[in-house]
Amino acid sequence: QQPVQSPQAVILREGEDAVINCSSSKALYSVHWYRQKHGEAPVFLMILLKGGEQKGHEKISASFNEKKQQSSLYLTASQLSYSGTYFCGSREGGTYKYIFGTGTRLKVLA
Amino acid sequence: DTEVTQTPKHLVMGMTNKKSLKCEQHMGHRAMYWYKQKAKKPPELMFVYSYEKLSINESVPSRFSPECPNSSLLNLHLHALQPEDSALYLCASSHAKDRVLSGGYGYTFGSGTRLTVV
């Protein structure tokens, strides 16, 4: 069963902040975040390996709560280039089976 | 070279045709993947090769046949497809799973082949 993301879609103005949540019914051993622009390949943003870990990438950061089986992606001072669909994902423990979350479509307006 | 190259970028095929999708990487990754993505949906895992051996087949119909001739190449052979198989087919590669975890590496995706079955 794939991780569920919320919200499904969000529209922002440039400079606004957003949070995207990822929740799984299965244990999460690591969480990846990707961004996919229309017609392009998903691009790896970051991986969180341990419960409670937080990582940052430009103005995009993420946290991982292993106990709650949740991860959140934080986008601050959004830019037009942040528009796209964001996917979380996780590997089933010990395997190569990598499952994407349901996705969040984000649009940043000027 | 930090890319995964997929060819062709677009493919239109009839239901009786046989065609192949190709994927190539030169990053030394030993795991390669095929995903299928329908519009506005997340990519769905189809196959995983680890060290050139088929590791995972997600109950994919036999009209899709993967092949990994060497550590850099991954093919997907298509035969007798249905219109509902029309989708974006993505290839990805990664380090072996332990190194993904220990090194914090993710997966690198190709730009995909947009397949239309008529």
gemmi code that builds the backbone of each chain (N, CA, C; Angstrom):
import gemmi

chains = {
    "A": [
        ("GLN", (0.844, -1.188, 0.000), (0.000, 0.000, 0.000), (0.887, 1.248, 0.000)),
        ("GLN", (0.551, 2.183, -0.864), (1.443, 3.330, -1.041), (1.223, 4.382, 0.052)),
        ("PRO", (2.278, 5.141, 0.381), (2.112, 6.240, 1.340), (1.111, 7.261, 0.808)),
        ("VAL", (0.385, 7.881, 1.721), (-0.615, 8.875, 1.355), (-0.074, 10.271, 1.649)),
        ("GLN", (-0.185, 11.136, 0.662), (0.310, 12.506, 0.816), (-0.855, 13.479, 0.955)),
        ("SER", (-0.598, 14.547, 1.706), (-1.577, 15.623, 1.818), (-0.838, 16.953, 1.878)),
        ("PRO", (-1.406, 18.019, 1.308), (-2.635, 17.989, 0.501), (-2.391, 17.350, -0.863)),
        ("GLN", (-3.475, 17.126, -1.599), (-3.329, 16.577, -2.959), (-2.793, 17.641, -3.893)),
        ("ALA", (-3.198, 18.892, -3.644), (-2.766, 19.991, -4.495), (-2.718, 21.270, -3.680)),
        ("VAL", (-1.811, 22.155, -4.060), (-1.703, 23.438, -3.367), (-1.222, 24.494, -4.350)),
        ("ILE", (-1.807, 25.694, -4.209), (-1.399, 26.841, -5.033), (-0.834, 27.910, -4.105)),
        ("LEU", (0.323, 28.406, -4.442), (0.991, 29.418, -3.630), (1.335, 30.633, -4.472)),
        ("ARG", (1.544, 31.736, -3.793), (2.162, 32.896, -4.427), (3.661, 32.833, -4.131)),
        ("GLU", (4.449, 33.381, -5.005), (5.900, 33.441, -4.774), (6.178, 34.011, -3.392)),
        ("GLY", (7.092, 33.376, -2.681), (7.467, 33.856, -1.369), (6.707, 33.221, -0.220)),
        ("GLU", (5.608, 32.513, -0.550), (4.826, 31.856, 0.510), (5.448, 30.513, 0.863)),
        ("ASP", (5.037, 29.989, 2.015), (5.560, 28.709, 2.500), (4.517, 27.609, 2.311)),
        ("ALA", (4.987, 26.372, 2.269), (4.074, 25.234, 2.168), (4.648, 24.039, 2.906)),
        ("VAL", (3.758, 23.167, 3.345), (4.153, 21.907, 3.980), (3.419, 20.769, 3.282)),
        ("ILE", (4.141, 19.760, 2.924), (3.560, 18.569, 2.314), (3.823, 17.392, 3.250)),
        ("ASN", (2.771, 16.652, 3.545), (2.875, 15.547, 4.484), (2.788, 14.201, 3.776)),
        ("CYS", (3.467, 13.233, 4.354), (3.525, 11.884, 3.791), (3.307, 10.907, 4.942)),
        ("SER", (2.322, 10.050, 4.816), (1.975, 9.160, 5.917), (1.837, 7.738, 5.408)),
        ("SER", (2.412, 6.797, 6.140), (2.388, 5.411, 5.703), (1.750, 4.510, 6.756)),
        ("SER", (1.046, 3.479, 6.278), (0.479, 2.494, 7.198), (1.503, 1.411, 7.519)),
        ("LYS", (2.606, 1.400, 6.746), (3.683, 0.437, 6.987), (4.869, 1.164, 7.611)),
        ("ALA", (5.729, 0.392, 8.269), (6.925, 0.982, 8.864), (7.798, 1.604, 7.779)),
        ("LEU", (8.272, 2.808, 8.038), (9.152, 3.503, 7.111), (10.590, 3.355, 7.596)),
        ("TYR", (11.441, 2.818, 6.747), (12.851, 2.662, 7.114), (13.682, 3.824, 6.596)),
        ("SER", (13.220, 4.421, 5.556), (13.852, 5.627, 5.013), (12.799, 6.303, 4.149)),
        ("VAL", (12.937, 7.582, 3.966), (11.987, 8.325, 3.134), (12.773, 9.150, 2.121)),
        ("HIS", (12.343, 9.064, 0.883), (12.913, 9.908, -0.167), (11.876, 10.939, -0.559)),
        ("TRP", (12.340, 12.073, -1.023), (11.456, 13.060, -1.622), (11.943, 13.380, -3.033)),
        ("TYR", (10.987, 13.464, -3.974), (11.271, 13.769, -5.371), (10.339, 14.877, -5.840)),
        ("ARG", (10.798, 15.615, -6.832), (9.945, 16.583, -7.527), (9.934, 16.220, -9.005)),
        ("GLN", (8.739, 16.224, -9.583), (8.596, 15.926, -11.011), (7.873, 17.073, -11.693)),
        ("LYS", (8.522, 17.648, -12.665), (7.862, 18.675, -13.475), (7.173, 17.982, -14.645)),
        ("HIS", (6.167, 18.656, -15.172), (5.342, 18.065, -16.222), (6.193, 17.617, -17.405)),
        ("GLY", (6.045, 16.353, -17.784), (6.770, 15.832, -18.938), (8.229, 15.506, -18.670)),
        ("GLU", (8.648, 15.591, -17.407), (10.057, 15.319, -17.086), (10.172, 14.163, -16.104)),
        ("ALA", (11.410, 13.754, -15.861), (11.665, 12.667, -14.918), (11.575, 13.192, -13.487)),
        ("PRO", (11.227, 12.336, -12.539), (11.336, 12.733, -11.120), (12.792, 13.041, -10.784)),
        ("VAL", (12.989, 14.080, -9.978), (14.332, 14.473, -9.563), (14.469, 14.299, -8.055)),
        ("PHE", (15.502, 13.582, -7.661), (15.744, 13.308, -6.247), (16.057, 14.595, -5.503)),
        ("LEU", (15.354, 14.822, -4.386), (15.606, 15.995, -3.544), (16.440, 15.631, -2.326)),
        ("MET", (15.975, 14.635, -1.574), (16.699, 14.245, -0.382), (16.187, 12.913, 0.145)),
        ("ILE", (17.013, 12.326, 1.001), (16.649, 11.083, 1.660), (16.810, 11.278, 3.155)),
        ("LEU", (15.886, 10.761, 3.923), (15.964, 10.815, 5.384), (16.064, 9.384, 5.880)),
        ("LEU", (17.094, 9.144, 6.673), (17.424, 7.768, 7.004), (17.032, 7.349, 8.410)),
        ("LYS", (16.888, 8.292, 9.295), (16.636, 7.900, 10.675), (15.451, 8.671, 11.224)),
        ("GLY", (14.760, 8.082, 12.142), (13.650, 8.758, 12.772), (14.094, 10.071, 13.381)),
        ("GLY", (13.346, 11.127, 13.158), (13.665, 12.422, 13.718), (14.646, 13.216, 12.892)),
        ("GLU", (15.187, 12.597, 11.858), (16.185, 13.291, 11.060), (15.542, 14.434, 10.287)),
        ("GLN", (16.257, 15.508, 10.184), (15.828, 16.626, 9.350), (16.959, 16.965, 8.404)),
        ("LYS", (16.605, 17.219, 7.174), (17.626, 17.580, 6.192), (17.158, 18.796, 5.422)),
        ("GLY", (18.087, 19.484, 4.819), (17.740, 20.672, 4.051), (18.381, 20.653, 2.698)),
        ("HIS", (17.721, 21.307, 1.750), (18.218, 21.386, 0.377), (17.753, 22.722, -0.161)),
        ("GLU", (18.633, 23.696, -0.287), (18.269, 25.070, -0.642), (17.242, 25.547, 0.384)),
        ("LYS", (16.072, 25.962, -0.034), (15.048, 26.406, 0.917), (14.010, 25.320, 1.136)),
        ("ILE", (14.379, 24.106, 0.838), (13.489, 22.982, 1.016), (14.101, 22.071, 2.076)),
        ("SER", (13.317, 21.740, 3.077), (13.805, 20.853, 4.130), (12.747, 19.803, 4.421)),
        ("ALA", (13.136, 18.787, 5.176), (12.195, 17.714, 5.473), (12.493, 17.126, 6.822)),
        ("SER", (11.477, 16.532, 7.403), (11.624, 15.826, 8.677), (11.025, 14.443, 8.563)),
        ("PHE", (11.428, 13.576, 9.478), (10.986, 12.184, 9.430), (10.705, 11.731, 10.847)),
        ("ASN", (9.448, 11.368, 11.103), (9.063, 10.846, 12.406), (8.789, 9.357, 12.251)),
        ("GLU", (9.791, 8.566, 12.613), (9.709, 7.116, 12.397), (8.563, 6.495, 13.191)),
        ("LYS", (8.358, 6.987, 14.416), (7.312, 6.419, 15.272), (5.940, 6.606, 14.660)),
        ("LYS", (5.693, 7.791, 14.147), (4.388, 8.084, 13.554), (4.316, 7.636, 12.091)),
        ("GLN", (5.415, 7.136, 11.553), (5.473, 6.700, 10.146), (5.074, 7.856, 9.227)),
        ("GLN", (5.630, 9.009, 9.535), (5.290, 10.209, 8.765), (6.549, 10.990, 8.404)),
        ("SER", (6.452, 11.678, 7.268), (7.500, 12.615, 6.893), (6.827, 13.880, 6.383)),
        ("SER", (7.487, 15.003, 6.537), (6.955, 16.261, 6.028), (8.031, 16.990, 5.245)),
        ("LEU", (7.618, 17.623, 4.167), (8.511, 18.427, 3.335), (8.114, 19.882, 3.516)),
        ("TYR", (9.097, 20.724, 3.808), (8.839, 22.140, 4.064), (9.462, 22.966, 2.943)),
        ("LEU", (8.641, 23.782, 2.312), (9.139, 24.680, 1.266), (8.956, 26.108, 1.776)),
        ("THR", (10.049, 26.820, 1.911), (9.970, 28.185, 2.426), (10.292, 29.186, 1.324)),
        ("ALA", (9.632, 30.323, 1.396), (9.848, 31.401, 0.418), (9.835, 30.839, -0.991)),
        ("SER", (8.713, 30.211, -1.345), (8.641, 29.456, -2.599), (8.978, 30.309, -3.814)),
        ("GLN", (9.571, 29.638, -4.790), (9.940, 30.263, -6.055), (9.144, 29.607, -7.171)),
        ("LEU", (9.057, 30.285, -8.304), (8.328, 29.732, -9.451), (8.855, 28.343, -9.820)),
        ("SER", (10.154, 28.151, -9.654), (10.786, 26.881, -10.043), (10.370, 25.721, -9.140)),
        ("TYR", (9.699, 26.013, -8.041), (9.261, 24.929, -7.148), (8.007, 24.217, -7.666)),
        ("SER", (7.372, 24.791, -8.672), (6.162, 24.177, -9.210), (6.456, 22.774, -9.733)),
        ("GLY", (5.530, 21.870, -9.487), (5.690, 20.495, -9.936), (4.896, 19.582, -9.015)),
        ("THR", (5.075, 18.297, -9.222), (4.432, 17.315, -8.353), (5.487, 16.722, -7.435)),
        ("TYR", (5.217, 16.726, -6.166), (6.151, 16.207, -5.169), (5.689, 14.826, -4.718)),
        ("PHE", (6.638, 13.916, -4.709), (6.371, 12.553, -4.266), (7.285, 12.203, -3.097)),
        ("CYS", (6.698, 11.622, -2.066), (7.531, 10.936, -1.086), (7.597, 9.483, -1.527)),
        ("GLY", (8.460, 8.737, -0.914), (8.546, 7.326, -1.256), (9.398, 6.617, -0.233)),
        ("SER", (9.242, 5.320, -0.226), (9.998, 4.537, 0.736), (10.257, 3.152, 0.200)),
        ("ARG", (11.367, 2.587, 0.643), (11.638, 1.193, 0.288), (11.089, 0.289, 1.377)),
        ("GLU", (10.480, -0.813, 0.959), (10.088, -1.804, 1.944), (11.363, -2.368, 2.553)),
        ("GLY", (11.413, -2.440, 3.854), (12.628, -2.753, 4.592), (13.429, -3.906, 4.013)),
        ("GLY", (14.698, -3.653, 3.721), (15.581, -4.717, 3.273), (15.415, -5.137, 1.836)),
        ("THR", (14.549, -4.472, 1.096), (14.327, -4.883, -0.299), (14.626, -3.729, -1.236)),
        ("TYR", (14.591, -4.022, -2.523), (14.707, -2.985, -3.539), (13.338, -2.429, -3.942)),
        ("LYS", (12.283, -2.887, -3.279), (10.949, -2.470, -3.689), (10.700, -1.045, -3.207)),
        ("TYR", (10.676, -0.116, -4.126), (10.534, 1.298, -3.799), (9.169, 1.767, -4.259)),
        ("ILE", (8.389, 2.300, -3.332), (7.007, 2.700, -3.622), (6.865, 4.208, -3.445)),
        ("PHE", (6.285, 4.862, -4.442), (6.027, 6.289, -4.367), (4.727, 6.564, -3.625)),
        ("GLY", (4.655, 7.739, -2.971), (3.420, 8.212, -2.380), (2.451, 8.696, -3.446)),
        ("THR", (1.278, 9.124, -3.000), (0.206, 9.492, -3.929), (0.469, 10.788, -4.671)),
        ("GLY", (1.379, 11.622, -4.193), (1.775, 12.831, -4.905), (1.024, 14.071, -4.443)),
        ("THR", (1.700, 15.215, -4.519), (1.108, 16.524, -4.225), (1.483, 17.473, -5.350)),
        ("ARG", (0.459, 18.007, -6.022), (0.728, 18.965, -7.112), (0.837, 20.357, -6.518)),
        ("LEU", (1.966, 20.989, -6.747), (2.209, 22.318, -6.206), (2.412, 23.296, -7.353)),
        ("LYS", (1.706, 24.412, -7.274), (1.849, 25.452, -8.301), (2.169, 26.764, -7.603)),
        ("VAL", (3.219, 27.403, -8.052), (3.626, 28.700, -7.508), (3.328, 29.761, -8.554)),
        ("LEU", (2.558, 30.754, -8.140), (2.181, 31.838, -9.052), (3.011, 33.078, -8.765)),
        ("ALA", (3.247, 33.843, -9.825), (4.027, 35.087, -9.661), (3.227, 36.143, -8.924)),
    ],
    "B": [
        ("ASP", (29.501, 11.090, -15.682), (28.177, 10.945, -16.292), (27.172, 10.633, -15.187)),
        ("THR", (26.199, 11.520, -15.008), (25.241, 11.343, -13.916), (23.839, 11.185, -14.458)),
        ("GLU", (23.745, 10.620, -15.656), (22.433, 10.533, -16.294), (22.010, 9.102, -16.555)),
        ("VAL", (20.676, 8.959, -16.648), (20.081, 7.734, -17.172), (19.448, 8.115, -18.511)),
        ("THR", (19.865, 7.433, -19.558), (19.409, 7.771, -20.904), (18.411, 6.744, -21.375)),
        ("GLN", (17.231, 7.209, -21.807), (16.209, 6.301, -22.315), (15.923, 6.617, -23.775)),
        ("THR", (15.767, 5.565, -24.549), (15.365, 5.715, -25.946), (14.321, 4.672, -26.295)),
        ("PRO", (13.387, 4.995, -27.209), (13.155, 6.324, -27.765), (12.412, 7.203, -26.761)),
        ("LYS", (12.273, 8.478, -27.063), (11.523, 9.376, -26.177), (10.020, 9.198, -26.378)),
        ("HIS", (9.632, 8.901, -27.589), (8.226, 8.678, -27.912), (8.133, 7.412, -28.760)),
        ("LEU", (7.039, 6.662, -28.571), (6.832, 5.445, -29.361), (5.337, 5.231, -29.536)),
        ("VAL", (4.943, 5.042, -30.785), (3.571, 4.673, -31.103), (3.618, 3.279, -31.716)),
        ("MET", (2.855, 2.366, -31.169), (2.889, 1.005, -31.704), (1.493, 0.413, -31.754)),
        ("GLY", (1.311, -0.472, -32.728), (0.051, -1.184, -32.840), (0.021, -2.367, -31.897)),
        ("MET", (-1.155, -2.905, -31.697), (-1.329, -3.983, -30.716), (-0.649, -5.283, -31.150)),
        ("THR", (-0.291, -5.395, -32.414), (0.388, -6.620, -32.866), (1.894, -6.433, -33.016)),
        ("ASN", (2.370, -5.228, -32.754), (3.802, -4.948, -32.937), (4.648, -5.509, -31.810)),
        ("LYS", (5.956, -5.632, -32.137), (6.964, -5.918, -31.119), (7.957, -4.765, -31.128)),
        ("LYS", (8.201, -4.194, -29.974), (9.162, -3.096, -29.864), (9.942, -3.249, -28.569)),
        ("SER", (11.009, -2.461, -28.450), (11.810, -2.491, -27.226), (12.127, -1.080, -26.753)),
        ("LEU", (12.126, -0.912, -25.442), (12.583, 0.321, -24.824), (13.984, 0.068, -24.266)),
        ("LYS", (14.830, 1.104, -24.378), (16.209, 0.936, -23.908), (16.548, 1.961, -22.835)),
        ("CYS", (17.415, 1.543, -21.939), (17.836, 2.396, -20.826), (19.326, 2.148, -20.592)),
        ("GLU", (20.085, 3.215, -20.385), (21.529, 3.080, -20.197), (22.017, 4.034, -19.117)),
        ("GLN", (22.905, 3.557, -18.277), (23.532, 4.421, -17.263), (24.997, 4.022, -17.116)),
        ("HIS", (25.828, 5.013, -16.790), (27.261, 4.762, -16.618), (27.723, 5.334, -15.296)),
        ("MET", (26.883, 5.176, -14.272), (27.221, 5.684, -12.950), (27.720, 4.574, -12.035)),
        ("GLY", (27.831, 3.375, -12.572), (28.266, 2.261, -11.735), (27.171, 1.735, -10.820)),
        ("HIS", (25.923, 2.144, -11.096), (24.808, 1.653, -10.286), (24.555, 0.181, -10.596)),
        ("ARG", (24.291, -0.604, -9.549), (24.065, -2.027, -9.765), (22.604, -2.428, -9.602)),
        ("ALA", (21.726, -1.471, -9.430), (20.294, -1.751, -9.401), (19.618, -0.882, -10.450)),
        ("MET", (18.748, -1.501, -11.237), (18.029, -0.772, -12.283), (16.566, -1.153, -12.233)),
        ("TYR", (15.715, -0.205, -12.595), (14.281, -0.339, -12.354), (13.485, 0.098, -13.591)),
        ("TRP", (12.347, -0.527, -13.772), (11.335, -0.023, -14.706), (10.100, 0.371, -13.918)),
        ("TYR", (9.607, 1.582, -14.232), (8.375, 2.083, -13.652), (7.429, 2.460, -14.786)),
        ("LYS", (6.129, 2.368, -14.489), (5.087, 2.819, -15.415), (4.342, 3.963, -14.736)),
        ("GLN", (4.132, 5.042, -15.483), (3.433, 6.185, -14.903), (2.308, 6.650, -15.802)),
        ("LYS", (1.106, 6.618, -15.256), (-0.056, 7.169, -15.942), (-0.194, 8.639, -15.542)),
        ("ALA", (-0.922, 9.380, -16.368), (-1.065, 10.824, -16.139), (-1.623, 11.101, -14.735)),
        ("LYS", (-0.972, 12.045, -14.067), (-1.394, 12.526, -12.742), (-1.365, 11.447, -11.672)),
        ("LYS", (-0.582, 10.395, -11.903), (-0.443, 9.325, -10.923), (1.028, 9.154, -10.573)),
        ("PRO", (1.327, 8.543, -9.422), (2.736, 8.279, -9.125), (3.267, 7.135, -9.985)),
        ("PRO", (4.570, 7.085, -10.183), (5.156, 5.941, -10.899), (4.876, 4.643, -10.129)),
        ("GLU", (4.588, 3.585, -10.904), (4.341, 2.272, -10.312), (5.489, 1.346, -10.673)),
        ("LEU", (6.036, 0.683, -9.675), (7.158, -0.213, -9.906), (6.712, -1.422, -10.740)),
        ("MET", (7.553, -1.753, -11.753), (7.278, -2.946, -12.571), (8.324, -4.023, -12.280)),
        ("PHE", (9.584, -3.685, -12.514), (10.669, -4.661, -12.385), (11.877, -4.014, -11.705)),
        ("VAL", (12.650, -4.862, -11.010), (13.927, -4.431, -10.453), (14.973, -5.468, -10.816)),
        ("TYR", (16.104, -4.991, -11.315), (17.274, -5.834, -11.519), (18.346, -5.415, -10.524)),
        ("SER", (18.918, -6.412, -9.877), (20.011, -6.171, -8.952), (21.190, -7.037, -9.391)),
        ("TYR", (22.308, -6.392, -9.665), (23.487, -7.113, -10.171), (23.110, -8.004, -11.358)),
        ("GLU", (22.370, -7.405, -12.287), (21.975, -8.024, -13.561), (21.024, -9.194, -13.409)),
        ("LYS", (20.511, -9.419, -12.216), (19.539, -10.502, -12.013), (18.180, -9.895, -11.665)),
        ("LEU", (17.116, -10.498, -12.195), (15.783, -10.009, -11.890), (15.499, -10.246, -10.408)),
        ("SER", (15.245, -9.169, -9.711), (15.052, -9.227, -8.261), (13.578, -9.109, -7.893)),
        ("ILE", (12.853, -8.281, -8.619), (11.436, -8.059, -8.323), (10.656, -7.975, -9.631)),
        ("ASN", (9.558, -8.681, -9.676), (8.574, -8.575, -10.761), (7.248, -8.332, -10.058)),
        ("GLU", (6.693, -7.141, -10.249), (5.469, -6.783, -9.553), (4.239, -7.304, -10.291)),
        ("SER", (4.227, -8.600, -10.548), (3.081, -9.246, -11.211), (2.717, -8.547, -12.509)),
        ("VAL", (3.741, -8.239, -13.283), (3.541, -7.547, -14.553), (3.144, -8.571, -15.626)),
        ("PRO", (2.169, -8.243, -16.480), (1.762, -9.179, -17.542), (2.938, -9.570, -18.429)),
        ("SER", (2.897, -10.777, -18.960), (4.020, -11.315, -19.732), (4.236, -10.606, -21.056)),
        ("ARG", (3.311, -9.748, -21.460), (3.530, -8.966, -22.682), (4.650, -7.933, -22.484)),
        ("PHE", (5.064, -7.740, -21.236), (6.237, -6.920, -20.914), (7.356, -7.880, -20.492)),
        ("SER", (8.498, -7.787, -21.156), (9.590, -8.706, -20.850), (10.870, -7.917, -20.638)),
        ("PRO", (11.396, -7.873, -19.408), (12.614, -7.107, -19.159), (13.851, -7.933, -19.473)),
        ("GLU", (14.940, -7.219, -19.716), (16.223, -7.865, -19.969), (17.331, -6.955, -19.493)),
        ("CYS", (18.338, -7.520, -18.858), (19.474, -6.715, -18.399), (20.749, -7.354, -18.943)),
        ("PRO", (21.181, -6.970, -20.146), (22.326, -7.631, -20.785), (23.654, -7.409, -20.056)),
        ("ASN", (23.799, -6.246, -19.412), (25.000, -5.986, -18.616), (24.686, -4.924, -17.578)),
        ("SER", (25.664, -4.551, -16.795), (25.407, -3.667, -15.653), (24.996, -2.253, -16.062)),
        ("SER", (25.169, -1.904, -17.340), (24.841, -0.542, -17.775), (23.542, -0.446, -18.551)),
        ("LEU", (23.034, -1.576, -18.999), (21.895, -1.567, -19.919), (20.684, -2.280, -19.348)),
        ("LEU", (19.525, -1.737, -19.660), (18.267, -2.363, -19.271), (17.300, -2.190, -20.429)),
        ("ASN", (16.680, -3.280, -20.834), (15.709, -3.225, -21.928), (14.336, -3.649, -21.412)),
        ("LEU", (13.324, -3.173, -22.110), (11.965, -3.645, -21.854), (11.356, -3.995, -23.197)),
        ("HIS", (11.137, -5.289, -23.411), (10.584, -5.772, -24.672), (9.064, -5.803, -24.560)),
        ("LEU", (8.434, -5.280, -25.609), (6.980, -5.119, -25.618), (6.371, -5.935, -26.740)),
        ("HIS", (5.311, -6.650, -26.443), (4.680, -7.480, -27.477), (3.196, -7.626, -27.173)),
        ("ALA", (2.382, -7.392, -28.185), (0.925, -7.566, -28.061), (0.358, -6.715, -26.932)),
        ("LEU", (0.737, -5.446, -26.919), (0.244, -4.563, -25.883), (-1.195, -4.147, -26.130)),
        ("GLN", (-1.820, -3.638, -25.070), (-3.186, -3.152, -25.125), (-3.196, -1.627, -25.035)),
        ("PRO", (-4.245, -0.989, -25.506), (-4.303, 0.483, -25.401), (-4.123, 0.991, -23.971)),
        ("GLU", (-4.579, 0.225, -22.989), (-4.430, 0.686, -21.587), (-2.988, 0.638, -21.097)),
        ("ASP", (-2.098, 0.070, -21.894), (-0.668, 0.078, -21.557), (0.002, 1.393, -21.949)),
        ("SER", (-0.735, 2.246, -22.630), (-0.194, 3.564, -22.979), (0.135, 4.318, -21.696)),
        ("ALA", (1.355, 4.822, -21.616), (1.822, 5.468, -20.374), (3.227, 6.000, -20.610)),
        ("LEU", (3.755, 6.654, -19.597), (5.163, 7.038, -19.580), (5.929, 5.925, -18.870)),
        ("TYR", (6.942, 5.378, -19.541), (7.748, 4.315, -18.933), (9.083, 4.909, -18.517)),
        ("LEU", (9.334, 4.817, -17.228), (10.529, 5.411, -16.643), (11.518, 4.330, -16.239)),
        ("CYS", (12.754, 4.573, -16.557), (13.844, 3.724, -16.083), (14.556, 4.486, -14.970)),
        ("ALA", (15.040, 3.771, -13.981), (15.803, 4.401, -12.904), (16.952, 3.492, -12.529)),
        ("SER", (17.941, 4.081, -11.872), (19.052, 3.274, -11.364), (19.448, 3.786, -9.987)),
        ("SER", (20.088, 2.918, -9.227), (20.574, 3.324, -7.911), (21.761, 2.454, -7.525)),
        ("HIS", (22.464, 2.918, -6.520), (23.479, 2.052, -5.921), (22.782, 0.855, -5.284)),
        ("ALA", (23.563, -0.136, -4.939), (23.023, -1.269, -4.192), (22.388, -0.747, -2.908)),
        ("LYS", (21.385, -1.461, -2.412), (20.528, -0.890, -1.370), (21.277, -0.471, -0.116)),
        ("ASP", (22.285, -1.196, 0.284), (23.012, -0.805, 1.484), (23.720, 0.527, 1.277)),
        ("ARG", (24.225, 0.725, 0.080), (24.941, 1.977, -0.170), (23.959, 3.139, -0.306)),
        ("VAL", (22.737, 2.853, -0.785), (21.719, 3.907, -0.833), (21.472, 4.408, 0.575)),
        ("LEU", (21.351, 3.468, 1.514), (21.057, 3.853, 2.888), (22.256, 4.534, 3.539)),
        ("SER", (23.421, 3.934, 3.428), (24.574, 4.462, 4.164), (25.059, 5.776, 3.577)),
        ("GLY", (24.893, 5.926, 2.253), (25.417, 7.137, 1.622), (24.376, 8.217, 1.407)),
        ("GLY", (23.129, 7.895, 1.722), (22.094, 8.905, 1.526), (21.804, 9.170, 0.068)),
        ("TYR", (22.056, 8.183, -0.793), (21.798, 8.373, -2.218), (20.352, 8.056, -2.552)),
        ("GLY", (19.869, 8.716, -3.584), (18.530, 8.409, -4.073), (18.606, 7.652, -5.367)),
        ("TYR", (17.560, 7.704, -6.102), (17.438, 7.042, -7.379), (17.572, 8.095, -8.477)),
        ("THR", (18.195, 7.724, -9.567), (18.297, 8.622, -10.714), (17.375, 8.098, -11.803)),
        ("PHE", (16.491, 8.970, -12.280), (15.513, 8.574, -13.283), (15.893, 9.086, -14.652)),
        ("GLY", (15.566, 8.305, -15.657), (15.633, 8.777, -17.031), (14.404, 9.631, -17.326)),
        ("SER", (14.430, 10.288, -18.472), (13.327, 11.193, -18.819), (12.122, 10.446, -19.373)),
        ("GLY", (12.268, 9.144, -19.587), (11.107, 8.336, -19.917), (10.845, 8.154, -21.397)),
        ("THR", (10.066, 7.138, -21.696), (9.539, 6.897, -23.041), (8.033, 7.011, -22.955)),
        ("ARG", (7.484, 7.926, -23.760), (6.029, 8.064, -23.781), (5.483, 7.097, -24.817)),
        ("LEU", (4.790, 6.087, -24.348), (4.302, 5.013, -25.218), (2.816, 5.181, -25.468)),
        ("THR", (2.441, 5.089, -26.738), (1.035, 5.096, -27.128), (0.753, 3.819, -27.898)),
        ("VAL", (-0.219, 3.057, -27.448), (-0.613, 1.818, -28.116), (-1.933, 2.081, -28.841)),
        ("VAL", (-1.894, 1.848, -30.158), (-3.105, 2.127, -30.963), (-3.700, 0.833, -31.511)),
    ],
}
model = gemmi.Model(1)
for chain_id, residues in chains.items():
    chain = gemmi.Chain(chain_id)
    for i, (resn, *xyz) in enumerate(residues, 1):
        res = gemmi.Residue()
        res.name, res.seqid = resn, gemmi.SeqId(i, " ")
        for name, pos in zip(("N", "CA", "C"), xyz):
            atom = gemmi.Atom()
            atom.name, atom.element = name, gemmi.Element(name[0])
            atom.pos, atom.b_iso = gemmi.Position(*pos), 0.0
            res.add_atom(atom)
        chain.add_residue(res)
    model.add_chain(chain)
structure = gemmi.Structure()
structure.add_model(model)
structure.setup_entities()
